[in-house]
Amino acid sequence: RCAAIQALLEGDASTVELQWFINYATQNDQQEVLEFYDTYSSPIYDSAPDFMKEDFMFPYTYGQAFVEKLLDDGGWEAVNAAYANLPVSTEQILHPEKYPDDTPVAVELPDLLPTLGDGWEELDRNVMGEWYTYLILAKGSDLGFQLEAETAEDAAAGWGGDAYVIYHQQSSGQTALVVDWLWDRDRDADQFAK
């Protein structure tokens, strides 16, 4: 939900910036911006893992596409209305046609600490969403398990809801990730499983 709201905010800002640049920037403004981009460097961003770079750009890239779809459908009134009816998932940002009606299904995971045994603690519990599901498949840290971007997009599409929990055992250094995904249709679940 937070990533979806951030995408609305950044997409709105990026769209306004672009519209200003196209409609009001002087030739000097345009030249200064082009010179800035020609000399810009970001060694920290450039050295970051691909999944972090992709995640950093998500609210700008996909957020702008989301806002542009709202503009196409209903002008600035539709964008303003989105602030009163916020997007609730990255799925809605990735697939603007699903906004606002296709909402995620809440998934509850049980407390697995009694099953895991002594020394385990819960570190985090939340929702992954379609975007992070895609990132795991396409941009995971182990290159040997990464899928092609299009395959990962297809596998993550049809996301209906999820929940995850992370457990850690200090003495052994072991970590366990438990995720339960729900899919819109059986064929979406089958595609993800493949």
N, C-alpha and C positions, 0 to 999 in steps of 0.2 A: 504494500500500500504506500509506504513512504517513497519507494523508488518511482511509483506511478505519479504521485503528487509532485515530486521533484521534476519529473519529465514534463508535466504540464507547465510548471513555473519556468523552467529553462527553455522549453520549446516556445513558450510565449515570448520570452525575452529575445531568443535567437531570431524569431520571425519578425519581431518589431525592428531589431537591429538591421536585418537584411532589407526589410522594406524601406527603412530610413536610408540605408546605403544606396539602394537602387533609385529612390525617388528624390533624395535631397543632398546626397554627397556631391561636393564639388569635384572637379577634376583633380585639384590639389589633395582633397581628402582621400580620393581613391588611390592616388599615387603614394601617399604616406602609408596607407594600409598595406598596399602591395610591397612597399619597401620594408615595412615591419615584418611581414611574413617571409620575405626573402632572407632576412637576417635573424629571424627568431630561432632560438635553440632551447631545448628542454631536456637536458641530459638525464634528469631523474625520471621523467615520463618515458623517454626513449629507452631507458634501461629496465623499465618495469616489465613484469611478465605480461603476456598478451591478454590474459583474462582481466587483469587490472586496467590495462589501457582500454579494452572494450567496455568495461564497466564504467570507467570514468566518462567515456563519450556517450553512453546510453541516453542520459537525460537530454543531451543536446541534439544528437542525431535523430533518435526515435521520437523524442519530445517535439521536435520541430515538425516532423512528419505527422504526428498526432494533431498538433495545432493547425497545420495546413489543411488536414482533412476536416476539422471543425469549421475552418474558414470557408472551405468549399461548400460545405453542407448548409451553413447558416450565418456566415459572416462573423463579425466581432461579437455579435449578440450570443452566438453559440459558444465562443471562447469564454465570454463572461459568465455564461450559464454553467460552464464546466467548473468554475470556482465554487458555485453553490451546490453542485452535484459532482464531487471530486471522483476521478478515476480510482478504482480500488485494487487494481492489480496491474502488473507489467503486461499481462496478456492483453488488457484493454489498450495499452500504449502500442504494443507490437501489432495489434489487429484493431485499428480504430473503429472498424465496423461493428465490433463487439461492445463498444461503449455506448450507453451505460447499462445495457440490459443483461449482458453475460457476466454474472458475478461469480467469484470463486465459491466452491463448496468448502465449508469448514471441516477440517480433518483433526481428530483428536488422537494423540498417541498416549498409550498407557505409561505409567511410571515403570521403567524396566530395571531400576536399581535393585529391587529384591531378586530379580532373575540373574543379574550380572554378578552379584555377590559382594563380598567385603572389599572395601577400598575404592570403589567406583564413586564418582561424583558427576552430577549433571552440570555441564558447562554452558549450554545454550539450548534454547527451544524456540522455534519460530516457523515461518513459512518461507520456502525457497522461491516459489513463483516460476512462471514460464521463462523469464529472462535468465535467472540463475541456473535453471535446469539446462537451458541452452549452453550457458558458459561452461558448465561441468562437462558437457558432451563435446563441445567444440574447442575449448581453450583450457582444458585441465592441464595440470603441471606435468603430467607424464605424456610426452609426445606420442608414445606408442599406443595410447588409448584415445587420442583425439580423433574425432570424426570430422569429415569435410563439413564446412559451414552449412551447406544446403541440406545435407543429411541430418545434421544436428537440429537445424530449424524445423525440418519435417518431423523429427522425433519429438521435439518439445511442443510443437503445435498440437492443439487438442487438449492441452493442460486444463484440468478442471478444478484443481485444488491440491494442496499438499500440506504436510507438516514434517518437520525434522527435529531431531534431538541429538545432541552430541554428549557423549560420556567419556570420562577419562579416569584412568587408574594410575595414580602417581607412582606407586611402587614398581610397577612393570613398565610404565611409559606407554601403555597401550591406550588407543583412542578408538571409540566406536561411533559411527554415524548411522543413525536409523532414519530412513525417509519412507513416508507412505504417500504415494502419488495417486490421485484420482484423475480419470480422463473423461472427456466429454462423451466418447463412444468407445465401444470395444475395439474397433479398428485403430483408434488412436493409441489405446493401451498396447495393442499388438505391435504397432509401428515403433513405439518407444522401446518395447522389450527387445525387438530385433536389433 
